[in-house]
Amino acid sequence: MCGRVGGSAALGYNKARVPALRRDPHFATKGSLFLMKTDSSQTDATRDRSGRASLPGLALARRGMVHVQPLHVRRLADVTAVGMFLVYAMGTLVTSTGSGHGCGNSWPLCNGRFVPEFAVSTAIEFSHRFVTGIITFLVIGLAVGVWWFWRARLEIRILAPLMVLALFGEALLGALLVLAKASAFVLALHFGSSLILFSSVLLTALIVRGLDGVDGADRLRDRGAPAGLRWLAFALAGYTYVVGYLGAYLRFRGVELACGDWPLCDGAAFPGFAGAVGLVFTHRLAALLLLLGTGALFAWAWRRHGERPDLARGAAWALGLVLAQAVVGALVVFSQLSLFSRLAHAGLVALLFGALAYVCLQTLARPEAARSARVASAPGTPAKAPTAPAAPART
């Protein structure tokens, strides 16, 4: 509408006329309102392109995002997903080695210092906090990036806030474990929240990568999936979360070796459900049901692999991971809780939950706006050109 505020040409008046205007009895109202409208606090530095007032920091962020491309956000998503898995593994290392109080009872500092004197447990806990701090900025940056480019998609409007909320919820639970007396329940809850955070980041990374190409995984969702397959995938994902929580509870209770052999429990096929032995036996039964359910999911999805290769691929990953989980579970017993077996056991649970969450997503049809050609971006969002002439625009 006008150029830089403060210049006479930008304001649209002649400096020679200002004294005459001030002698005008109406200038006190009309003139002051005119100057207020052209004041620098209401310029495009603090207004978005729709004309609504915005904070200076938001305007600065908008100008910075002009130089960011969707490819940058996709790469950030990949790095953040890998980093989240690393943090998850490091958290398991902290609990498996009993290093949760390696930094004493201080948080977020370590023994009251930014850089503490290192013992083994202190080094493990401090490195976990250091990497978590880096991942915190990556997760927030990823949430901002995907919201900027793909906020028209319903999945992004759900996952971006979810990962931020899970991030801060995870931080609060971590602080609670340090500052208050740790319990197996809270430790297992901490494990469960980290599963949600990792899976939300992983799904976000897979979604933004699936938007590439005519035959991308995102467009395969338009081909539909049987309702029964969808219900089975969601049931297995929720059930995996419960089984993982139970396994974490056993680990934090320190009763993983209540059954001294595998697959039997001290030579008995049915040792009962009482005490620590009952907890371990319940976990093993739950894991067996999970294996059977994942096998059924794979068989169902594989029958449709020609039409829906994404579902067959995700179900195959899930089945492979649950089989690997069973083998590593036996290794936990036979190795008498070796550190490698415990880390692998926890890591495979996270990957399994992520694979099932991916299958759940792919069984859902895309939003109507995404299916019907182009989704208009909000004002100020850079346009996203199609990757091929015949392909719809990215949404």
C-alpha positions in Angstrom: 0.0 0.0 0.0 2.9 2.3 0.7 6.6 2.2 1.0 8.8 2.7 4.1 6.9 4.5 6.9 8.5 7.8 7.9 9.1 9.2 4.4 6.8 11.9 3.0 6.1 9.9 -0.1 5.2 6.9 1.9 2.9 8.8 4.1 1.2 10.4 1.1 1.3 14.1 2.3 3.5 17.1 1.7 5.6 18.4 4.5 4.8 22.0 3.6 1.2 21.3 4.4 1.7 20.0 7.9 1.6 23.4 9.7 -1.6 24.2 7.8 -3.1 20.9 8.8 -2.3 21.5 12.4 -4.3 24.8 12.3 -7.3 22.8 11.1 -9.6 22.3 14.1 -10.3 18.8 12.8 -6.7 17.8 12.7 -6.6 16.9 16.4 -8.9 13.9 15.6 -8.5 13.2 11.9 -4.8 13.9 11.7 -3.9 12.0 14.8 -5.8 9.0 13.6 -4.0 9.2 10.3 -0.6 9.3 11.9 -1.6 6.4 14.2 -2.5 4.3 11.2 0.9 5.0 9.6 2.9 4.5 12.8 5.7 1.9 12.6 4.1 -0.3 15.2 1.3 -1.1 12.7 3.4 -1.7 9.5 4.0 -4.9 7.7 6.8 -5.6 10.2 4.1 -6.4 12.8 1.2 -7.4 10.5 0.7 -10.6 8.6 -0.3 -10.5 5.0 -4.0 -10.8 5.8 -3.8 -7.5 7.6 -4.1 -8.9 11.1 -1.8 -7.6 13.8 1.0 -10.0 14.8 3.9 -10.0 17.3 7.3 -8.8 16.1 8.8 -12.2 16.8 6.2 -13.8 14.6 6.9 -11.4 11.8 10.6 -12.2 12.1 9.9 -15.9 12.1 7.8 -15.5 8.9 10.7 -13.7 7.2 13.1 -16.4 8.2 10.8 -19.2 6.9 10.9 -17.7 3.5 14.4 -19.2 3.1 13.3 -22.7 4.2 12.2 -25.2 1.6 10.1 -28.4 2.1 13.2 -30.5 1.4 14.9 -28.9 4.4 11.9 -29.9 6.6 11.9 -33.4 5.3 15.6 -33.8 6.1 15.0 -32.3 9.5 12.2 -34.9 10.1 14.5 -37.8 9.2 17.2 -36.5 11.6 14.7 -35.9 14.4 13.3 -39.4 14.1 16.7 -41.0 14.3 17.6 -38.6 17.2 14.5 -39.5 19.1 15.3 -43.2 18.8 18.8 -42.5 20.1 17.3 -40.6 23.1 14.9 -43.5 23.7 17.8 -46.0 23.7 19.9 -43.7 26.0 16.9 -43.5 28.4 16.9 -47.3 28.5 20.6 -47.3 29.2 20.0 -44.9 32.1 17.5 -47.1 33.7 19.3 -50.4 32.9 22.5 -49.2 34.6 20.8 -47.5 37.5 22.1 -44.1 36.5 18.9 -42.2 37.0 20.4 -40.3 39.9 23.8 -40.0 38.4 23.3 -36.2 38.6 22.0 -36.4 42.1 18.6 -34.8 42.9 19.2 -31.7 40.7 17.4 -30.9 37.5 18.0 -29.6 34.8 21.6 -29.1 36.2 23.7 -32.1 37.0 24.9 -32.2 40.7 24.2 -28.4 40.7 26.6 -27.7 37.8 26.2 -27.2 34.1 29.2 -29.4 33.4 29.7 -31.8 36.3 32.6 -33.9 37.4 32.2 -37.2 35.7 31.7 -40.7 37.2 30.3 -43.5 35.0 26.7 -43.0 36.2 27.1 -39.2 36.0 28.4 -39.4 32.4 25.5 -41.7 31.3 22.8 -39.4 32.9 24.5 -36.2 31.8 24.9 -37.4 28.2 21.3 -38.4 28.1 20.2 -34.9 29.2 22.6 -33.2 26.8 21.3 -35.2 23.8 17.7 -34.7 25.0 18.3 -30.9 25.0 19.4 -31.0 21.4 16.5 -33.2 20.3 14.1 -30.7 22.1 15.1 -28.0 19.7 14.9 -30.4 16.7 11.3 -31.5 17.7 10.2 -27.9 18.1 11.8 -26.9 14.8 10.1 -29.9 13.1 6.7 -29.0 14.5 7.1 -25.4 13.2 8.3 -26.5 9.8 5.6 -29.1 9.1 3.0 -26.6 10.4 4.3 -23.9 8.0 4.3 -26.0 4.9 1.6 -28.7 5.4 -0.8 -27.3 8.1 -3.7 -27.8 5.6 -3.4 -31.5 6.3 -5.4 -32.9 9.2 -2.7 -35.4 10.1 -0.1 -32.6 10.6 -2.6 -30.5 12.6 -2.8 -33.5 15.0 0.8 -34.7 15.0 2.6 -31.4 15.3 0.9 -30.3 18.6 1.0 -33.9 19.8 4.8 -34.1 19.5 5.2 -30.8 21.3 2.9 -31.8 24.1 4.5 -35.2 24.5 7.9 -33.6 24.5 7.1 -31.3 27.4 5.2 -34.1 29.2 8.3 -36.3 28.9 10.5 -33.5 30.3 8.1 -33.1 33.3 8.1 -36.8 34.0 11.9 -36.9 33.8 12.1 -34.1 36.3 9.6 -35.8 38.6 11.8 -39.0 38.6 14.8 -37.0 39.6 13.3 -34.6 42.1 10.8 -37.0 43.7 11.1 -40.6 44.8 10.9 -42.8 41.7 8.3 -45.5 41.5 7.9 -48.3 39.0 4.5 -46.8 37.9 6.0 -43.4 37.1 9.0 -45.0 35.4 6.7 -47.1 33.2 4.6 -44.0 32.5 7.8 -42.3 31.4 8.5 -45.2 29.0 5.0 -44.9 27.6 5.1 -41.2 27.0 8.5 -41.7 25.2 6.8 -44.2 22.9 4.1 -41.6 22.0 6.8 -38.9 21.3 8.9 -41.2 19.2 5.9 -42.5 17.2 4.5 -39.0 16.5 7.9 -37.8 15.2 8.3 -41.0 13.1 4.8 -40.7 11.6 5.4 -37.1 10.8 8.6 -38.0 9.0 6.9 -40.8 7.0 4.0 -38.5 6.1 6.1 -35.7 4.7 8.2 -38.2 2.7 5.1 -39.9 1.4 3.9 -36.7 -0.2 6.6 -37.1 -3.0 5.7 -38.7 -6.3 2.5 -39.8 -8.0 2.7 -43.3 -6.5 3.7 -42.1 -3.0 2.4 -43.8 0.0 0.2 -40.8 0.8 -1.8 -41.3 -2.4 -2.1 -45.0 -1.9 -4.5 -44.2 1.0 -7.1 -43.2 -1.5 -7.4 -46.9 -2.6 -9.1 -47.8 0.7 -8.6 -50.6 3.2 -11.1 -53.1 4.7 -12.7 -51.9 7.9 -11.7 -55.1 9.7 -8.1 -54.6 8.8 -8.2 -51.0 10.1 -9.7 -52.1 13.4 -7.2 -54.9 13.8 -4.3 -52.5 13.2 -5.6 -50.0 15.7 -6.3 -52.7 18.2 -2.8 -54.1 17.8 -1.2 -50.7 18.2 -3.1 -50.0 21.5 -2.3 -53.6 22.7 1.4 -53.1 21.9 1.4 -50.0 24.1 -0.1 -52.0 27.0 2.4 -54.9 26.5 5.3 -52.5 26.3 4.1 -50.7 29.5 3.9 -54.1 31.3 7.4 -55.0 30.2 8.7 -51.7 31.4 6.9 -52.2 34.7 8.6 -55.6 35.1 12.0 -54.1 34.3 11.6 -51.3 36.8 10.3 -53.7 39.4 13.4 -55.8 38.9 11.5 -59.1 38.5 12.4 -59.9 34.9 14.1 -63.1 36.0 11.3 -64.4 38.1 10.9 -67.1 35.5 14.4 -68.6 35.2 14.0 -70.2 31.8 12.2 -69.7 28.5 9.7 -70.4 27.1 8.6 -72.3 30.2 8.7 -70.7 33.6 10.9 -72.8 35.9 9.9 -75.9 34.0 6.2 -75.2 34.3 3.9 -74.4 31.3 1.4 -72.7 33.7 3.0 -71.3 36.8 -0.1 -69.3 37.8 -0.6 -65.6 38.1 0.5 -65.0 41.7 3.4 -62.7 42.6 6.4 -61.8 40.5 6.2 -65.1 38.6 2.6 -64.3 37.7 3.6 -60.8 36.3 6.3 -62.3 34.1 4.0 -65.1 32.9 1.2 -62.6 32.1 3.7 -60.6 30.1 4.7 -63.7 28.1 1.1 -64.6 27.4 0.5 -61.0 26.2 3.5 -61.1 24.0 2.3 -64.4 22.4 -1.1 -62.9 21.7 0.7 -59.9 20.1 2.7 -62.3 17.9 -0.5 -64.1 16.7 -2.3 -60.8 16.1 0.6 -59.3 14.1 0.8 -62.5 12.1 -2.9 -62.2 11.2 -2.4 -58.6 10.2 0.4 -59.5 7.9 -1.5 -62.3 6.3 -4.5 -60.0 5.7 -2.4 -57.2 4.3 -0.3 -59.4 2.1 -3.4 -60.6 0.3 -3.8 -57.0 -0.9 -0.1 -56.3 -1.5 -0.7 -55.7 -5.2 -3.2 -52.9 -4.6 -1.8 -51.7 -1.2 2.0 -52.4 -1.1 2.3 -49.8 1.7 0.1 -51.9 4.1 1.9 -55.1 3.2 5.2 -53.4 3.8 4.2 -52.0 7.1 2.7 -55.3 8.3 5.8 -57.2 7.2 8.0 -54.8 9.3 5.7 -55.3 12.3 5.8 -59.1 12.0 9.6 -59.1 11.6 10.0 -56.8 14.7 7.7 -58.8 16.9 9.6 -62.0 16.0 12.9 -60.3 16.7 11.4 -59.1 20.0 10.6 -62.7 21.0 14.1 -63.8 20.3 15.6 -60.9 22.2 13.2 -61.7 25.1 14.7 -65.2 25.3 18.1 -63.6 25.2 17.3 -61.4 28.2 16.7 -64.6 30.2 19.5 -66.7 28.9 22.1 -63.8 29.2 20.9 -63.0 32.7 19.9 -59.4 31.8 22.9 -58.4 29.7 22.9 -54.8 28.8 22.8 -55.4 25.1 19.7 -57.6 25.4 17.9 -55.1 27.5 18.7 -52.2 25.1 17.6 -54.3 22.1 14.4 -55.4 23.8 13.3 -51.9 24.6 14.4 -50.5 21.1 12.4 -53.2 19.3 9.3 -52.3 21.2 9.6 -48.7 20.0 10.1 -49.7 16.4 7.2 -52.2 16.6 4.9 -49.5 17.9 6.0 -47.1 15.2 5.4 -49.7 12.5 1.9 -50.5 13.7 1.2 -46.8 14.0 2.2 -46.4 10.3 -0.1 -49.2 9.3 -2.9 -47.5 11.2 -2.3 -44.2 9.4 -2.3 -45.9 6.0 -5.6 -47.6 6.6 -7.3 -44.2 7.0 -8.5 -42.4 3.8 -6.9 -39.1 3.1 -8.9 -36.0 4.0 -11.3 -34.9 1.3 -9.3 -31.7 0.7 -6.2 -33.7 0.0 -8.0 -36.1 -2.4 -9.5 -33.3 -4.5 -6.5 -31.8 -6.3 -4.9 -28.9 -4.5 -5.3 -27.7 -0.9 -4.9 -24.0 -0.7 -2.2 -22.8 1.6 -2.8 -20.2 4.2 -1.7 -16.6 3.4 2.1 -16.3 3.7 2.8 -20.0 2.9 5.2 -20.6 0.1 3.6 -22.4 -2.9 4.5 -26.0 -3.3 4.8 -27.0 -7.0 4.0 -30.5 -8.2 6.8 -32.9 -8.8 5.5 -34.0 -12.2 3.2 -32.3 -14.7 0.4 -34.9 -14.2 0.7 -35.0 -10.4 -1.6 -33.0 -8.1 0.1 -30.3 -6.1 1.5 -31.2 -2.8 -0.6 -30.7 0.2 
